Amino acid sequence: MTPRRLFEMMADPDRERARRATDAMLTMQKLDLAALEAAFAG
């Protein structure tokens, strides 16, 4: 299952924020939504 919020972050018009979230996700074996939010925020 993939959290809806992850799709929202990856579809953000700010490509730098979306890239940070994607890069963070690719390092995870289990999705850590708090860590993804932190990466997304910068």
Biopython code that builds the backbone (N, CA, C, O; Angstrom):
import numpy as np
from Bio.PDB.StructureBuilder import StructureBuilder

atoms = [
    (1, "MET", "N", (0.829, -1.178, 0.000)),
    (1, "MET", "CA", (0.000, 0.000, 0.000)),
    (1, "MET", "C", (0.874, 1.244, 0.000)),
    (1, "MET", "O", (1.944, 1.268, 0.609)),
    (2, "THR", "N", (0.418, 2.246, -0.672)),
    (2, "THR", "CA", (1.148, 3.505, -0.723)),
    (2, "THR", "C", (0.257, 4.610, -0.178)),
    (2, "THR", "O", (-0.889, 4.751, -0.605)),
    (3, "PRO", "N", (0.777, 5.398, 0.768)),
    (3, "PRO", "CA", (-0.026, 6.493, 1.321)),
    (3, "PRO", "C", (-0.389, 7.527, 0.250)),
    (3, "PRO", "O", (0.430, 7.881, -0.598)),
    (4, "ARG", "N", (-1.619, 7.992, 0.310)),
    (4, "ARG", "CA", (-2.085, 9.018, -0.624)),
    (4, "ARG", "C", (-1.182, 10.262, -0.565)),
    (4, "ARG", "O", (-0.924, 10.907, -1.582)),
    (5, "ARG", "N", (-0.717, 10.576, 0.626)),
    (5, "ARG", "CA", (0.127, 11.775, 0.802)),
    (5, "ARG", "C", (1.397, 11.679, -0.033)),
    (5, "ARG", "O", (1.880, 12.695, -0.534)),
    (6, "LEU", "N", (1.946, 10.479, -0.193)),
    (6, "LEU", "CA", (3.149, 10.311, -1.005)),
    (6, "LEU", "C", (2.870, 10.730, -2.448)),
    (6, "LEU", "O", (3.681, 11.424, -3.061)),
    (7, "PHE", "N", (1.732, 10.313, -2.990)),
    (7, "PHE", "CA", (1.371, 10.713, -4.351)),
    (7, "PHE", "C", (1.206, 12.223, -4.450)),
    (7, "PHE", "O", (1.599, 12.832, -5.445)),
    (8, "GLU", "N", (0.630, 12.821, -3.426)),
    (8, "GLU", "CA", (0.460, 14.279, -3.421)),
    (8, "GLU", "C", (1.815, 14.979, -3.431)),
    (8, "GLU", "O", (2.008, 15.956, -4.154)),
    (9, "MET", "N", (2.757, 14.476, -2.624)),
    (9, "MET", "CA", (4.094, 15.089, -2.587)),
    (9, "MET", "C", (4.800, 14.939, -3.935)),
    (9, "MET", "O", (5.425, 15.883, -4.420)),
    (10, "MET", "N", (4.699, 13.763, -4.533)),
    (10, "MET", "CA", (5.392, 13.514, -5.798)),
    (10, "MET", "C", (4.787, 14.309, -6.955)),
    (10, "MET", "O", (5.468, 14.571, -7.947)),
    (11, "ALA", "N", (3.511, 14.696, -6.836)),
    (11, "ALA", "CA", (2.833, 15.459, -7.884)),
    (11, "ALA", "C", (2.908, 16.966, -7.648)),
    (11, "ALA", "O", (2.333, 17.737, -8.416)),
    (12, "ASP", "N", (3.602, 17.391, -6.606)),
    (12, "ASP", "CA", (3.692, 18.818, -6.288)),
    (12, "ASP", "C", (4.289, 19.594, -7.462)),
    (12, "ASP", "O", (5.249, 19.126, -8.074)),
    (13, "PRO", "N", (3.747, 20.763, -7.789)),
    (13, "PRO", "CA", (4.299, 21.551, -8.899)),
    (13, "PRO", "C", (5.733, 22.036, -8.644)),
    (13, "PRO", "O", (6.469, 22.323, -9.589)),
    (14, "ASP", "N", (6.125, 22.126, -7.380)),
    (14, "ASP", "CA", (7.510, 22.494, -7.049)),
    (14, "ASP", "C", (8.351, 21.227, -7.209)),
    (14, "ASP", "O", (8.373, 20.375, -6.321)),
    (15, "ARG", "N", (9.028, 21.108, -8.322)),
    (15, "ARG", "CA", (9.756, 19.890, -8.662)),
    (15, "ARG", "C", (10.885, 19.589, -7.672)),
    (15, "ARG", "O", (11.221, 18.423, -7.468)),
    (16, "GLU", "N", (11.468, 20.606, -7.062)),
    (16, "GLU", "CA", (12.531, 20.378, -6.079)),
    (16, "GLU", "C", (11.967, 19.680, -4.837)),
    (16, "GLU", "O", (12.579, 18.748, -4.316)),
    (17, "ARG", "N", (10.816, 20.125, -4.372)),
    (17, "ARG", "CA", (10.178, 19.476, -3.216)),
    (17, "ARG", "C", (9.802, 18.046, -3.560)),
    (17, "ARG", "O", (10.017, 17.136, -2.759)),
    (18, "ALA", "N", (9.243, 17.841, -4.741)),
    (18, "ALA", "CA", (8.857, 16.492, -5.170)),
    (18, "ALA", "C", (10.087, 15.596, -5.275)),
    (18, "ALA", "O", (10.029, 14.421, -4.913)),
    (19, "ARG", "N", (11.196, 16.141, -5.766)),
    (19, "ARG", "CA", (12.430, 15.360, -5.896)),
    (19, "ARG", "C", (12.955, 14.945, -4.534)),
    (19, "ARG", "O", (13.385, 13.804, -4.364)),
    (20, "ARG", "N", (12.930, 15.854, -3.551)),
    (20, "ARG", "CA", (13.395, 15.519, -2.209)),
    (20, "ARG", "C", (12.575, 14.384, -1.609)),
    (20, "ARG", "O", (13.127, 13.464, -1.004)),
    (21, "ALA", "N", (11.255, 14.451, -1.778)),
    (21, "ALA", "CA", (10.390, 13.397, -1.253)),
    (21, "ALA", "C", (10.674, 12.064, -1.947)),
    (21, "ALA", "O", (10.736, 11.020, -1.297)),
    (22, "THR", "N", (10.844, 12.106, -3.252)),
    (22, "THR", "CA", (11.131, 10.886, -4.011)),
    (22, "THR", "C", (12.475, 10.300, -3.605)),
    (22, "THR", "O", (12.585, 9.093, -3.387)),
    (23, "ASP", "N", (13.499, 11.143, -3.500)),
    (23, "ASP", "CA", (14.820, 10.665, -3.094)),
    (23, "ASP", "C", (14.776, 10.015, -1.715)),
    (23, "ASP", "O", (15.397, 8.976, -1.492)),
    (24, "ALA", "N", (14.036, 10.633, -0.787)),
    (24, "ALA", "CA", (13.916, 10.072, 0.560)),
    (24, "ALA", "C", (13.199, 8.730, 0.515)),
    (24, "ALA", "O", (13.608, 7.784, 1.188)),
    (25, "MET", "N", (12.138, 8.643, -0.271)),
    (25, "MET", "CA", (11.378, 7.394, -0.365)),
    (25, "MET", "C", (12.245, 6.261, -0.907)),
    (25, "MET", "O", (12.143, 5.125, -0.443)),
    (26, "LEU", "N", (13.087, 6.559, -1.874)),
    (26, "LEU", "CA", (13.892, 5.515, -2.500)),
    (26, "LEU", "C", (14.936, 4.911, -1.556)),
    (26, "LEU", "O", (15.482, 3.848, -1.851)),
    (27, "THR", "N", (15.220, 5.562, -0.438)),
    (27, "THR", "CA", (16.186, 5.024, 0.519)),
    (27, "THR", "C", (15.525, 4.149, 1.575)),
    (27, "THR", "O", (16.216, 3.546, 2.396)),
    (28, "MET", "N", (14.180, 4.070, 1.567)),
    (28, "MET", "CA", (13.434, 3.386, 2.634)),
    (28, "MET", "C", (13.017, 1.981, 2.221)),
    (28, "MET", "O", (12.625, 1.739, 1.080)),
    (29, "GLN", "N", (13.112, 1.052, 3.187)),
    (29, "GLN", "CA", (12.525, -0.265, 2.974)),
    (29, "GLN", "C", (11.052, -0.241, 3.358)),
    (29, "GLN", "O", (10.211, -0.858, 2.704)),
    (30, "LYS", "N", (10.758, 0.486, 4.437)),
    (30, "LYS", "CA", (9.375, 0.737, 4.849)),
    (30, "LYS", "C", (9.161, 2.238, 4.769)),
    (30, "LYS", "O", (10.040, 3.014, 5.141)),
    (31, "LEU", "N", (8.011, 2.644, 4.293)),
    (31, "LEU", "CA", (7.746, 4.075, 4.171)),
    (31, "LEU", "C", (7.585, 4.708, 5.549)),
    (31, "LEU", "O", (6.813, 4.235, 6.383)),
    (32, "ASP", "N", (8.320, 5.776, 5.763)),
    (32, "ASP", "CA", (8.270, 6.557, 6.992)),
    (32, "ASP", "C", (7.689, 7.915, 6.615)),
    (32, "ASP", "O", (8.409, 8.796, 6.145)),
    (33, "LEU", "N", (6.390, 8.080, 6.822)),
    (33, "LEU", "CA", (5.716, 9.289, 6.360)),
    (33, "LEU", "C", (6.269, 10.547, 7.028)),
    (33, "LEU", "O", (6.341, 11.597, 6.389)),
    (34, "ALA", "N", (6.655, 10.462, 8.281)),
    (34, "ALA", "CA", (7.228, 11.625, 8.967)),
    (34, "ALA", "C", (8.541, 12.045, 8.309)),
    (34, "ALA", "O", (8.785, 13.237, 8.123)),
    (35, "ALA", "N", (9.377, 11.089, 7.958)),
    (35, "ALA", "CA", (10.643, 11.395, 7.286)),
    (35, "ALA", "C", (10.390, 11.954, 5.883)),
    (35, "ALA", "O", (11.102, 12.851, 5.432)),
    (36, "LEU", "N", (9.393, 11.433, 5.210)),
    (36, "LEU", "CA", (9.046, 11.953, 3.873)),
    (36, "LEU", "C", (8.563, 13.394, 3.974)),
    (36, "LEU", "O", (8.944, 14.238, 3.162)),
    (37, "GLU", "N", (7.735, 13.674, 4.956)),
    (37, "GLU", "CA", (7.247, 15.052, 5.156)),
    (37, "GLU", "C", (8.411, 15.997, 5.452)),
    (37, "GLU", "O", (8.437, 17.123, 4.955)),
    (38, "ALA", "N", (9.373, 15.546, 6.258)),
    (38, "ALA", "CA", (10.535, 16.372, 6.591)),
    (38, "ALA", "C", (11.360, 16.647, 5.345)),
    (38, "ALA", "O", (11.792, 17.781, 5.134)),
    (39, "ALA", "N", (11.588, 15.644, 4.521)),
    (39, "ALA", "CA", (12.353, 15.829, 3.284)),
    (39, "ALA", "C", (11.601, 16.770, 2.344)),
    (39, "ALA", "O", (12.209, 17.624, 1.700)),
    (40, "PHE", "N", (10.296, 16.613, 2.267)),
    (40, "PHE", "CA", (9.462, 17.437, 1.397)),
    (40, "PHE", "C", (9.534, 18.900, 1.827)),
    (40, "PHE", "O", (9.584, 19.797, 0.986)),
    (41, "ALA", "N", (9.540, 19.132, 3.119)),
    (41, "ALA", "CA", (9.575, 20.499, 3.656)),
    (41, "ALA", "C", (10.936, 21.155, 3.445)),
    (41, "ALA", "O", (11.054, 22.381, 3.437)),
    (42, "GLY", "N", (11.942, 20.335, 3.277)),
    (42, "GLY", "CA", (13.267, 20.886, 3.009)),
    (42, "GLY", "C", (14.102, 20.828, 4.209)),
    (42, "GLY", "O", (15.259, 21.249, 4.177)),
]
sb = StructureBuilder()
sb.init_structure("model")
sb.init_model(0)
sb.init_chain("A")
sb.init_seg("    ")
for serial, (resi, resn, name, xyz) in enumerate(atoms, 1):
    if name == "N":
        sb.init_residue(resn, " ", resi, " ")
    sb.init_atom(name, np.array(xyz, "f"), 0.0, 1.0, " ", f" {name:<3s}", serial, name[0])
structure = sb.get_structure()
